[in-house]
């Protein structure tokens, strides 16, 4: 049980450390990534006005097939397409305490390929 408690505490500590430095502005909104066991959700948020500018998720999406890394790449492409339509090119990545590899890296690489700049 102690291992699981440490895992949750370490995630919370990383998340707090990241959010202390990452802020979304008009010129560079924050791209927040949430990954659950089955789904991926990405929001592009302007923290100055507390508004969500772009939102993409796999919840209720019948077209997203494959493993979670493939779903992350699909979501990254979709969020880049929607951000381009909303005239957003520069974002700052908020990985929500997760480590930058695997699913987060696949999502970020797909978003970069779609035209977003981090």
Secondary structure, DSSP 8 states (H G I E B T S, - for coil): -HHHHHHHHHHHHHHHHHHHH----SSSEEEEEEE-SS-EEEEEEETTTTEEEEEEE-TT-SS--S-HHHHHHHHHHHHHHHHHHTT--BEEEE-TT--SSTHHHHHHHHHHHTT-B-
